[in-house]
Amino acid sequence: MHEKQIHILIGCADARDLSQVQLDAIDIVGGAFKKKGIEIEYHVVRAAGSFVTPDVVMDIKRTVEQAQRNLTGPTPIKYFVHLQTHGHLTEDSNDAYISHVHDLHIVDGSPLNCGMLHASAVGIEIEQMIVEEKPTLVLDGENVVVDNDTKIKLLLKEHYAYDGYLAGDWIFSIDLLRTHPRHQRTLLEKAIDNDSELKVLDIKITCGIMDYSIHSLIRVDDGDPVVPFWDQVQQYIREHSVNERTKREVLIHQSQKQKPLAGLLCMSDPRQSSRNLAAEYYLRTKGIASGGEYLPNTVFNMTGSSFDIPFTPFGPYVIAGFFYAVKHLKLTDQMVMGYDQAQTARIMLKMKNDPIMNMIVRKFNVNLMPVNHIDVDHE
């Protein structure tokens, strides 16, 4: 190999955000690049709303660092981050691959739009849950009953290193869906510029909106930078979601209202914990036939490179997404997937150590289902 490329997708946890066509596209286009001497390494960071929060930036940094640690020779590495949100665009929108926000219009109230348009309301519900549950936690060296907003602020400061309120502050809504991916790109660019290790790596960033009504990504960054691998992947998806009838029928499920069967918390590297394998495992245990293909709208998935670091907290939109999935989507079955049993155990421990995540598990009687990539892959 004369070049290696690291591609990191920052996507939403939405169950409709993955289809067999997309899996095929990554595999086929990646294989074509490998024949040209370019190795593609693909990672997915999924958090509700695709917000670029400090934990997401850290996920990117850990992924980049690990790629460098795995180097065995002088092969140059190029880094790419793809920011992607999702929504339902009107029929008069310009759905060309490269478009402009003034040519795009969102269908108000559509169930295909990202649920984090209402993230602040979800935050208020989490605040209400905490106040009603009145947990006793060690805060500032003392046992404190967390039963009001001031004490929630103290909880955030002590356990999540955030100085502020929860709803509308730590967790806030997407302001405007059309401009959201561009805003997150700006936040990521600033974070990279302020990090001496990331700044020197010339990380290229794309941003776009996945329109669920046409199953295709629309870039809102003028197509700059040009990223041949990513652009060819999106071209494949567009061509095959239109031209292959059987696959188009599979994609119909991606357009429907989000009705996943289970949740999944796993690592961001698909080689360590595959969403596809987890979905197959769940369908198999429930006796549901999949026909050997990934069925979209099956798993509400959140990922992170730090999910297996048990004494660090989860990020705000992982917590918001988990709460939303459990309460509003009724996903009380939540798979927890690491590469092996030890990694899965560390993710489970992180769930227990995170005060708000642990509270959600207990409040809604969530059935945490520990599985691991190795065992599921060999079944």
C-alpha positions in Angstrom: 0.0 0.0 0.0 1.3 3.4 -0.9 -1.3 5.4 1.0 -3.7 4.9 4.0 -6.9 6.9 4.5 -8.7 7.2 7.8 -12.4 8.2 7.3 -14.5 9.1 10.3 -18.2 9.5 9.9 -19.9 11.7 12.6 -23.5 10.6 12.2 -26.8 10.4 14.1 -27.9 7.5 16.3 -31.1 7.2 14.3 -32.0 3.6 13.4 -32.8 4.6 9.8 -29.3 5.9 9.3 -27.8 2.7 7.8 -28.9 0.4 5.0 -27.4 -2.6 3.2 -26.7 -0.3 0.2 -24.5 1.9 2.3 -22.7 -1.2 3.7 -22.2 -2.4 0.2 -20.9 1.0 -1.0 -18.2 1.2 1.7 -17.1 -2.4 0.9 -17.1 -2.2 -2.9 -15.6 1.3 -3.2 -13.1 0.5 -0.5 -12.1 -2.7 -2.4 -11.6 -0.7 -5.6 -9.3 1.8 -3.8 -7.3 -1.1 -2.3 -6.6 -2.3 -5.8 -5.1 1.1 -6.5 -2.8 0.8 -3.4 -5.0 3.0 -1.1 -6.1 1.3 2.1 -9.3 2.6 3.6 -10.0 2.5 7.3 -13.5 3.5 8.2 -14.9 4.5 11.6 -18.3 5.7 12.7 -19.0 8.0 15.7 -22.8 8.1 16.4 -24.4 10.4 18.8 -27.9 11.9 18.7 -28.0 15.0 16.6 -24.4 14.6 15.2 -23.2 17.4 17.6 -19.5 18.1 17.8 -19.1 18.1 21.5 -15.8 17.7 23.4 -16.3 13.9 23.7 -16.8 13.6 20.0 -13.6 15.6 19.4 -11.8 13.3 21.7 -13.2 10.3 19.8 -11.7 11.7 16.6 -8.4 12.3 18.4 -8.2 8.8 19.8 -9.0 7.3 16.4 -6.3 9.4 14.8 -3.8 8.4 17.5 -4.6 4.7 17.2 -4.1 4.8 13.4 -0.6 6.2 13.9 0.2 3.6 16.6 -0.8 0.9 14.1 1.6 2.1 11.5 4.3 -0.5 10.6 6.2 1.5 7.9 6.5 4.9 6.2 3.1 4.7 4.6 1.6 8.2 4.6 -1.9 8.7 6.2 -4.6 11.1 5.2 -7.5 11.9 7.5 -11.1 12.8 6.7 -14.1 13.6 8.9 -17.6 13.5 7.4 -20.3 15.4 9.4 -23.7 14.2 8.5 -27.2 15.0 9.8 -30.5 13.9 8.5 -33.9 15.3 7.6 -36.8 15.3 5.1 -36.4 17.9 2.3 -39.3 19.3 0.3 -39.8 18.2 -3.3 -38.8 21.6 -4.6 -35.4 21.4 -2.9 -32.3 21.0 -5.0 -31.3 17.4 -4.3 -28.2 17.4 -6.4 -25.2 15.8 -4.6 -23.6 19.3 -4.1 -26.3 21.9 -3.2 -26.7 25.1 -1.2 -28.7 25.6 2.0 -30.8 28.3 0.3 -32.0 25.7 -2.2 -33.0 23.3 0.5 -36.2 23.4 2.6 -37.2 21.1 5.4 -40.6 19.5 5.7 -41.8 20.9 9.1 -42.9 18.3 11.6 -41.8 15.4 9.4 -41.0 12.2 11.4 -37.9 11.8 9.1 -36.3 14.9 10.7 -33.7 14.5 13.4 -35.2 14.1 16.9 -32.6 16.5 18.3 -34.5 19.4 16.9 -36.2 19.0 20.2 -33.1 18.2 22.3 -33.8 20.9 24.9 -37.2 19.4 25.6 -35.5 16.0 26.1 -33.1 17.8 28.5 -36.0 19.2 30.5 -37.4 15.6 30.8 -34.0 14.4 32.1 -33.9 17.2 34.7 -37.4 16.3 35.8 -36.3 12.6 36.1 -33.3 13.5 38.3 -35.4 15.8 40.6 -38.1 13.1 40.9 -35.5 10.3 41.5 -33.6 12.4 44.1 -30.3 10.4 43.8 -27.8 10.7 46.6 -24.4 11.3 45.1 -21.0 12.3 46.4 -20.6 15.9 45.2 -17.8 18.2 46.4 -16.8 15.6 48.9 -20.2 15.3 50.6 -23.3 13.1 50.2 -25.8 15.3 48.4 -29.5 14.6 47.5 -29.8 16.0 44.0 -33.4 17.4 44.0 -33.2 20.8 42.4 -31.6 22.7 39.5 -28.7 24.1 41.6 -27.7 20.6 42.7 -28.0 19.3 39.1 -25.5 22.0 38.1 -23.2 20.7 40.8 -23.7 17.2 39.5 -22.7 18.3 36.0 -19.7 20.2 37.3 -18.4 17.2 39.4 -19.1 14.3 37.2 -19.2 15.8 33.6 -16.8 18.8 34.0 -19.5 21.2 32.8 -20.3 24.5 34.5 -23.8 25.3 33.6 -27.4 24.0 33.5 -28.5 20.8 31.8 -31.6 21.6 29.6 -31.0 24.2 26.9 -27.3 24.5 27.9 -25.4 21.2 28.2 -28.1 19.6 26.0 -29.6 22.0 23.5 -31.6 21.7 20.3 -30.5 21.9 16.7 -31.2 25.5 15.8 -31.7 25.1 12.0 -31.4 21.7 10.4 -30.2 23.0 7.0 -27.3 24.9 8.5 -26.5 22.4 11.4 -23.8 20.4 9.6 -22.0 23.5 8.5 -22.1 24.9 12.1 -20.7 21.6 13.4 -18.0 21.7 10.8 -17.0 25.2 12.1 -16.9 23.9 15.6 -14.7 21.0 14.6 -12.4 23.2 12.6 -11.9 25.5 15.7 -11.3 22.5 17.9 -8.7 21.1 15.6 -7.0 24.5 15.3 -6.7 24.7 19.1 -5.2 21.2 19.4 -1.5 21.1 18.6 -1.5 17.4 17.8 -4.5 17.5 15.4 -3.7 20.8 13.8 -0.6 19.4 12.0 -2.4 16.5 10.4 -4.3 18.5 7.7 -7.6 16.8 8.5 -10.2 17.3 5.7 -13.8 17.9 6.7 -17.0 17.4 4.7 -20.5 18.1 5.8 -23.9 17.2 4.4 -27.6 16.3 5.0 -28.9 12.8 4.5 -32.4 13.2 2.9 -34.3 10.2 4.0 -37.0 10.8 1.4 -34.4 10.0 -1.4 -31.9 8.0 0.7 -29.1 10.2 -0.5 -26.5 12.6 1.0 -26.4 16.2 -0.1 -23.2 18.0 0.5 -23.7 21.6 1.7 -20.0 22.5 1.6 -19.7 23.3 -2.1 -18.0 19.9 -2.5 -14.8 21.3 -1.0 -12.7 19.4 -0.2 -13.0 16.9 -3.0 -12.8 13.4 -1.4 -12.8 10.7 -4.1 -13.5 7.8 -1.8 -16.4 9.5 0.0 -17.8 11.0 -3.2 -17.7 7.6 -5.0 -19.4 6.0 -2.0 -22.3 8.5 -2.2 -22.5 8.1 -6.0 -22.8 4.3 -5.5 -25.6 4.8 -3.0 -27.5 7.2 -5.3 -27.2 4.9 -8.3 -28.1 1.7 -6.5 -30.9 3.1 -4.4 -32.6 4.1 -7.7 -31.5 1.4 -10.1 -31.9 -1.8 -8.2 -35.5 -2.5 -7.4 -34.9 -5.1 -4.6 -32.5 -2.8 -2.8 -34.9 0.1 -3.3 -37.6 -1.8 -1.5 -35.2 -2.4 1.4 -34.6 1.3 1.5 -38.3 2.0 1.8 -37.9 1.0 5.4 -35.4 3.7 5.8 -38.0 6.3 5.0 -40.5 5.1 7.5 -40.9 6.6 11.0 -38.2 5.5 13.3 -39.4 2.2 14.9 -36.2 0.3 15.9 -36.4 -3.0 17.7 -33.4 -2.4 20.1 -30.6 -0.1 21.1 -26.9 -0.6 20.7 -24.0 0.9 22.5 -20.7 0.0 20.9 -17.2 1.1 19.8 -16.8 3.4 16.8 -14.5 1.0 14.9 -16.8 -1.4 12.9 -14.0 -4.0 13.1 -14.3 -4.0 16.9 -18.1 -4.0 17.2 -20.3 -4.3 14.1 -23.8 -2.8 14.1 -24.6 -5.2 11.3 -23.6 -8.2 13.4 -25.4 -6.9 16.5 -28.6 -6.4 14.4 -28.3 -10.0 13.0 -27.8 -11.3 16.6 -30.9 -9.5 17.9 -33.1 -10.6 15.0 -31.8 -14.2 15.4 -32.5 -14.3 19.2 -36.0 -12.9 18.5 -36.7 -15.4 15.6 -37.0 -12.6 13.0 -35.8 -13.5 9.5 -33.5 -11.0 7.8 -32.7 -12.8 4.6 -29.0 -12.3 5.2 -29.1 -8.5 4.6 -29.0 -5.7 7.1 -32.5 -4.4 7.7 -32.6 -0.6 8.2 -34.7 0.8 11.0 -33.6 -2.1 13.2 -31.1 -0.7 15.7 -30.8 2.7 17.4 -27.0 2.9 17.6 -24.6 5.1 19.6 -20.9 4.7 19.4 -17.6 6.1 20.7 -14.0 5.3 20.9 -14.1 6.0 24.7 -17.1 3.8 25.5 -14.7 1.2 27.0 -13.0 3.6 29.4 -15.0 2.9 32.5 -14.1 5.8 34.8 -15.0 8.6 32.3 -18.5 9.9 31.7 -20.6 9.7 28.6 -21.2 12.9 26.5 -24.4 14.9 26.6 -25.9 13.7 23.4 -25.1 10.1 24.1 -27.1 10.5 27.4 -29.8 12.5 25.6 -30.0 9.9 22.9 -30.1 7.0 25.3 -32.9 8.7 27.3 -34.8 9.4 24.1 -34.4 5.8 22.9 -35.5 4.3 26.2 -38.4 6.6 27.0 -39.8 7.7 23.7 -38.8 4.8 21.4 -39.5 2.2 24.1 -36.2 0.5 23.5 -35.7 -1.2 26.9 -33.6 -3.9 25.2 -30.1 -2.3 24.9 -27.2 -4.3 23.5 -23.8 -3.4 24.8 -21.1 -4.6 22.4 -17.4 -4.6 22.7 -14.8 -6.6 20.7 -14.4 -9.3 23.3 -15.9 -10.1 26.7 -13.4 -7.9 28.6 -14.1 -4.8 26.5 -17.9 -5.4 26.8 -17.4 -5.6 30.6 -15.6 -2.2 30.6 -18.5 -0.6 28.7 -21.0 -2.1 31.2 -18.9 -0.7 34.0 -18.9 2.7 32.4 -22.8 2.5 32.2 -22.8 1.8 35.9 -20.4 4.5 36.8 -22.1 7.3 34.9 -24.7 8.6 37.3 -27.3 9.8 34.8 -27.0 6.8 32.5 -27.3 4.4 35.5 -30.3 6.3 36.7 -32.0 5.9 33.2 -31.3 2.2 33.3 -32.8 1.7 36.8 -35.8 4.1 36.2 -37.0 2.4 33.0 -35.9 -1.2 33.9 -33.6 -1.3 30.9 -32.5 -4.8 29.9 -28.8 -4.4 29.2 -27.7 -7.2 26.9 -23.9 -7.7 26.9 -22.6 -9.2 23.7 -19.2 -9.2 22.0 -18.0 -9.0 18.4 -15.9 -12.2 18.5 -18.7 -14.5 19.8 -21.4 -13.0 17.6 -19.1 -13.2 14.5 -18.5 -17.0 15.1 -22.1 -17.9 15.7 
